[in-house]
Amino acid sequence: MSNQLDYEINKELGECYLFMGELDKAEDYYTKAAESSEDQSAPYMGLATIAMQRGDMDSALTNYNKAMSIQESDKALTGLGLVHMNQNDHEKAFSLFGRALDINPANAVALGCLVKEGYTLHRVEDILPYLSANLDATNEENTRITLAGCLVSLDRKDEARKYLSEVLAANPSNSNAQQLYDYIAA
């Protein structure tokens, strides 16, 4: 069997076992995949995910960095951000989530974490361009509501009202948008 075929089989088995929650088997197959093809980032992403699930931040950091050295991706940057967030290194996490969103504005995990870190760091203003880019990429109702919430927190209620009105025009039963709209009106 060729190394490429070994790689593909082992990577797929790693993904399957990870999905089933069998971390030890997944780790074995991802390790074999990494050994079969050292120029692929996917096995290291899998190993990092396993480490995160086990709470082993050092191993997660090592594997996300290895994946990044092979190919910078929004997923690897998000993973690194999650590790730093977990270690209370909020500035570093914020930066990594921002870089992930620069690559893929539709990355929902990075966006959610960036919003959380933005509030933690009192950098809500810095979140706005990422929310706008995500909205352009996805047209997600929840992104409009989050953007409106950020604008309310910055005392920019007229701008927030515009986004909430758009949500309510398209979906009058959206209770989150209605509650925030009512809060602004009060």
Contacts in CASP RR format, 6 or more apart in sequence:
PFRMAT RR
TARGET T0000
AUTHOR 0000-0000-0000
METHOD contacts of the structure
MODEL  1
MSNQLDYEINKELGECYLFMGELDKAEDYYTKAAESSEDQSAPYMGLATI
AMQRGDMDSALTNYNKAMSIQESDKALTGLGLVHMNQNDHEKAFSLFGRA
LDINPANAVALGCLVKEGYTLHRVEDILPYLSANLDATNEENTRITLAGC
LVSLDRKDEARKYLSEVLAANPSNSNAQQLYDYIAA
3 36 0 8 1.000
3 37 0 8 1.000
4 36 0 8 1.000
4 37 0 8 1.000
6 32 0 8 1.000
6 33 0 8 1.000
6 36 0 8 1.000
6 37 0 8 1.000
7 33 0 8 1.000
7 36 0 8 1.000
7 37 0 8 1.000
7 40 0 8 1.000
10 29 0 8 1.000
10 30 0 8 1.000
10 32 0 8 1.000
10 33 0 8 1.000
10 36 0 8 1.000
10 43 0 8 1.000
11 29 0 8 1.000
11 30 0 8 1.000
11 33 0 8 1.000
11 40 0 8 1.000
11 42 0 8 1.000
11 43 0 8 1.000
13 25 0 8 1.000
13 29 0 8 1.000
14 25 0 8 1.000
14 26 0 8 1.000
14 28 0 8 1.000
14 29 0 8 1.000
14 30 0 8 1.000
14 33 0 8 1.000
14 46 0 8 1.000
15 26 0 8 1.000
15 46 0 8 1.000
16 26 0 8 1.000
17 23 0 8 1.000
17 25 0 8 1.000
17 26 0 8 1.000
17 29 0 8 1.000
18 26 0 8 1.000
18 30 0 8 1.000
18 46 0 8 1.000
18 49 0 8 1.000
18 50 0 8 1.000
23 50 0 8 1.000
23 53 0 8 1.000
23 54 0 8 1.000
26 46 0 8 1.000
26 50 0 8 1.000
27 47 0 8 1.000
27 50 0 8 1.000
30 43 0 8 1.000
30 44 0 8 1.000
30 46 0 8 1.000
30 47 0 8 1.000
30 50 0 8 1.000
31 43 0 8 1.000
31 47 0 8 1.000
33 40 0 8 1.000
33 42 0 8 1.000
33 43 0 8 1.000
34 40 0 8 1.000
34 43 0 8 1.000
34 44 0 8 1.000
34 47 0 8 1.000
37 43 0 8 1.000
39 70 0 8 1.000
40 70 0 8 1.000
41 66 0 8 1.000
41 67 0 8 1.000
41 68 0 8 1.000
41 70 0 8 1.000
41 71 0 8 1.000
41 73 0 8 1.000
41 76 0 8 1.000
42 67 0 8 1.000
44 63 0 8 1.000
44 64 0 8 1.000
44 66 0 8 1.000
44 67 0 8 1.000
44 70 0 8 1.000
45 63 0 8 1.000
45 64 0 8 1.000
45 67 0 8 1.000
45 75 0 8 1.000
45 76 0 8 1.000
46 63 0 8 1.000
47 59 0 8 1.000
47 63 0 8 1.000
48 59 0 8 1.000
48 60 0 8 1.000
48 62 0 8 1.000
48 63 0 8 1.000
48 64 0 8 1.000
48 67 0 8 1.000
48 76 0 8 1.000
48 79 0 8 1.000
49 60 0 8 1.000
51 57 0 8 1.000
51 58 0 8 1.000
51 59 0 8 1.000
51 60 0 8 1.000
51 63 0 8 1.000
52 60 0 8 1.000
52 79 0 8 1.000
52 82 0 8 1.000
52 83 0 8 1.000
57 83 0 8 1.000
57 86 0 8 1.000
57 87 0 8 1.000
60 79 0 8 1.000
60 82 0 8 1.000
60 83 0 8 1.000
61 80 0 8 1.000
61 83 0 8 1.000
64 76 0 8 1.000
64 79 0 8 1.000
64 80 0 8 1.000
64 83 0 8 1.000
65 80 0 8 1.000
67 73 0 8 1.000
67 76 0 8 1.000
68 76 0 8 1.000
68 77 0 8 1.000
68 80 0 8 1.000
72 103 0 8 1.000
73 103 0 8 1.000
74 100 0 8 1.000
74 101 0 8 1.000
74 103 0 8 1.000
74 104 0 8 1.000
74 107 0 8 1.000
74 110 0 8 1.000
75 100 0 8 1.000
75 107 0 8 1.000
77 96 0 8 1.000
77 97 0 8 1.000
77 98 0 8 1.000
77 99 0 8 1.000
77 100 0 8 1.000
77 103 0 8 1.000
77 110 0 8 1.000
78 96 0 8 1.000
78 97 0 8 1.000
78 100 0 8 1.000
78 107 0 8 1.000
78 109 0 8 1.000
78 110 0 8 1.000
78 113 0 8 1.000
79 96 0 8 1.000
80 96 0 8 1.000
81 92 0 8 1.000
81 93 0 8 1.000
81 96 0 8 1.000
81 97 0 8 1.000
81 100 0 8 1.000
81 113 0 8 1.000
82 93 0 8 1.000
82 109 0 8 1.000
82 113 0 8 1.000
84 90 0 8 1.000
84 92 0 8 1.000
84 93 0 8 1.000
84 96 0 8 1.000
85 93 0 8 1.000
85 113 0 8 1.000
85 116 0 8 1.000
85 117 0 8 1.000
90 117 0 8 1.000
90 120 0 8 1.000
90 121 0 8 1.000
91 121 0 8 1.000
93 113 0 8 1.000
93 117 0 8 1.000
94 114 0 8 1.000
94 117 0 8 1.000
94 118 0 8 1.000
94 121 0 8 1.000
94 123 0 8 1.000
94 126 0 8 1.000
97 110 0 8 1.000
97 111 0 8 1.000
97 112 0 8 1.000
97 113 0 8 1.000
97 114 0 8 1.000
97 117 0 8 1.000
98 110 0 8 1.000
98 114 0 8 1.000
98 130 0 8 1.000
100 107 0 8 1.000
100 110 0 8 1.000
101 107 0 8 1.000
101 110 0 8 1.000
101 111 0 8 1.000
101 114 0 8 1.000
101 130 0 8 1.000
101 133 0 8 1.000
101 134 0 8 1.000
104 110 0 8 1.000
105 130 0 8 1.000
105 133 0 8 1.000
105 134 0 8 1.000
105 136 0 8 1.000
105 137 0 8 1.000
105 138 0 8 1.000
106 134 0 8 1.000
106 137 0 8 1.000
106 138 0 8 1.000
111 130 0 8 1.000
111 131 0 8 1.000
111 134 0 8 1.000
111 143 0 8 1.000
112 146 0 8 1.000
114 127 0 8 1.000
114 130 0 8 1.000
115 127 0 8 1.000
115 131 0 8 1.000
115 146 0 8 1.000
115 150 0 8 1.000
117 123 0 8 1.000
118 124 0 8 1.000
118 126 0 8 1.000
118 127 0 8 1.000
119 153 0 8 1.000
124 150 0 8 1.000
124 153 0 8 1.000
124 154 0 8 1.000
125 154 0 8 1.000
127 150 0 8 1.000
128 147 0 8 1.000
128 150 0 8 1.000
128 151 0 8 1.000
131 143 0 8 1.000
131 146 0 8 1.000
131 147 0 8 1.000
131 150 0 8 1.000
132 147 0 8 1.000
134 140 0 8 1.000
134 143 0 8 1.000
135 143 0 8 1.000
135 144 0 8 1.000
135 147 0 8 1.000
141 167 0 8 1.000
141 170 0 8 1.000
141 171 0 8 1.000
141 174 0 8 1.000
141 177 0 8 1.000
142 176 0 8 1.000
144 163 0 8 1.000
144 164 0 8 1.000
144 166 0 8 1.000
144 167 0 8 1.000
144 177 0 8 1.000
145 163 0 8 1.000
145 164 0 8 1.000
145 167 0 8 1.000
145 174 0 8 1.000
145 176 0 8 1.000
145 177 0 8 1.000
145 180 0 8 1.000
147 160 0 8 1.000
147 163 0 8 1.000
148 159 0 8 1.000
148 160 0 8 1.000
148 161 0 8 1.000
148 163 0 8 1.000
148 164 0 8 1.000
148 167 0 8 1.000
148 177 0 8 1.000
148 180 0 8 1.000
149 160 0 8 1.000
149 180 0 8 1.000
151 157 0 8 1.000
151 159 0 8 1.000
151 160 0 8 1.000
151 163 0 8 1.000
152 160 0 8 1.000
152 180 0 8 1.000
152 183 0 8 1.000
152 184 0 8 1.000
157 184 0 8 1.000
160 180 0 8 1.000
160 184 0 8 1.000
161 181 0 8 1.000
161 184 0 8 1.000
164 177 0 8 1.000
164 180 0 8 1.000
164 181 0 8 1.000
164 184 0 8 1.000
165 181 0 8 1.000
167 174 0 8 1.000
167 177 0 8 1.000
168 174 0 8 1.000
168 177 0 8 1.000
168 178 0 8 1.000
168 181 0 8 1.000
171 177 0 8 1.000
END
